[in-house]
């Protein structure tokens, strides 16, 4: 199965530090997506960002709760400003 390149696209991954989040981030990054990672705790994101960096994938961590009103819009605005 051929996967379309994500170069030039931005992926915002919520709960990036939990469960399958790190694997999803790595897969998106390997396809060329710029990454904005969200999780409730910055501590959850640190090992994910370090692991991605170790394989040459840049990711911007944001500690927040995406389920709170207005937080998802904030994440999208943040991603748009950074990329």
Protein Blocks (a to p, Z undefined) as FASTA:
>chain_A
ZZddfehiacddehklgcjlmmmmmmmmmnopacddddfblklmmmmmmmmmmnopacdd
ddddfkbghklmmmmmmmmmmZZ
